[in-house]
Amino acid sequence: MGKPSPRLGVSDDAVSMRTQPGEHSHSVPLDGTLDTDAPELDIDDLPPLYEDINASGSSSSAPLLPSGAPPYINHPHNILPPGDWVNHYKRDEPTGTELYLDSRLDHDPKFLQKHIELWSKQPPRPFVRIHGTHKRRRDITDPQNGRRKNDSEQVTDFDLHIELTPYLYSDVVSQTSLMQLRTADNDEKVRRGTVLRKRAPGANRHIEVGLAEKPTLAEWCHRYCASHAGLKCLTLQRRVVGFDDKKIVQKLTDLVRATNYRGSLEISFPKKDEYVHVYNDCETNRWRTTRWIIWLCIFSLMFIFTWPYLFFRTKRFETVFADWHFSVMGADGQRKYVSISEDQWYNMWGRAIHRAVMEKRQCTLDQQDLLNSQEGQQETFGHPVVDGVASFVRAGVNAMNAVNRSLGWGYDEF
């Protein structure tokens, strides 16, 4: 890898990328799956936890908040007086989707705009997920006739998550990032208070005719509040842009396959896009966001009727975006990175991922995994007998890993 691209708003030596000639980790295959100029990590180079990001700017004088308050209120720059807290907040943790129902958001455009600006400052929490599975035959007995039959089940070999949120900041302490709150361009196909996606009126006209300027955030808030639709929803989309998914997928695929893994491999990016939905406060929207009513509609098959009704009845405003840049294209045509590049990220995490795959772990990797992979240190317990047993177990695991790399592993068992 060549000279790393410059970072935005930080010095060049903020991330150590010094080359260690001739240095190899015993846990990494020596077949070129990792770049040879892997970074030497100091404790200051490790990415912070997401909790550290939220707590880095907190003040001891900040008022205590109720346990049910939305998480964005805890952001150090977004402390709101109690009178501005919105009601009926819900968050779906697996997807990061947030739902708000408050009559003030439906009728006060300035109140709505202020909250959208605050919500946009809450970063998305994207992850890289590395998931390996294989199928295994299982003999089961039919309870009706007592006959045995063959069936297959899916077995998880490893399931790793690595958070990308820290790399959206060039300086976590000052919470410096490259976030852009913008509205949809006139030629973008989005829902503009409509059921179906469409461009702005006149967007298809000839370029010489010219187009009006796109509506601002304040104007979209006014349009939403002025809408007389019985069911309406305004959506803020928080998303990560400037991140090369394909490069990471290819590198991680090569890394895992280099271990001679023969199972099904899936590399995805959960929660790369998060959505904040503001529904107008009415009984129908309260019902559609109530979990037991949702399940009741599913089990009773009422969704066959309720889903088309809600789809065509709801007017949606999907015109506001909070773009959290991983990188931007500079005037010279070169990509400028907010913190580190995809290659640097891969060099930082490659050894830890390789070790976790071989250990068949199902977890979220953190800073300790980075330290263990870079320094090659193992945990000790301070007791000679226990430490001796741990060393014996590690030797056995290393031996099994060597066999797996030679003969292959993760086959479908039929």
Secondary structure as UniProt FT lines:
FT   HELIX           12..14
FT   TURN            21..22
FT   TURN            26..27
FT   TURN            36..37
FT   HELIX           43..45
FT   HELIX           50..55
FT   TURN            56..57
FT   TURN            60..61
FT   TURN            67..68
FT   HELIX           71..74
FT   TURN            76..77
FT   HELIX           82..84
FT   STRAND          89..92
FT   TURN            93..96
FT   STRAND          97..101
FT   HELIX           103..107
FT   HELIX           109..120
FT   STRAND          127..141
FT   TURN            143..145
FT   STRAND          148..163
FT   HELIX           165..168
FT   STRAND          169..171
FT   TURN            172..175
FT   STRAND          176..177
FT   STRAND          179..183
FT   TURN            186..187
FT   STRAND          192..194
FT   TURN            201..204
FT   TURN            207..209
FT   HELIX           217..226
FT   STRAND          231..241
FT   HELIX           245..257
FT   TURN            258..260
FT   STRAND          264..268
FT   TURN            270..271
FT   STRAND          273..279
FT   HELIX           283..288
FT   HELIX           291..299
FT   TURN            300..302
FT   HELIX           303..313
FT   STRAND          314..325
FT   STRAND          327..329
FT   TURN            331..332
FT   STRAND          335..337
FT   HELIX           342..358
FT   TURN            359..360
FT   STRAND          362..364
FT   HELIX           367..375
FT   HELIX           384..407
//
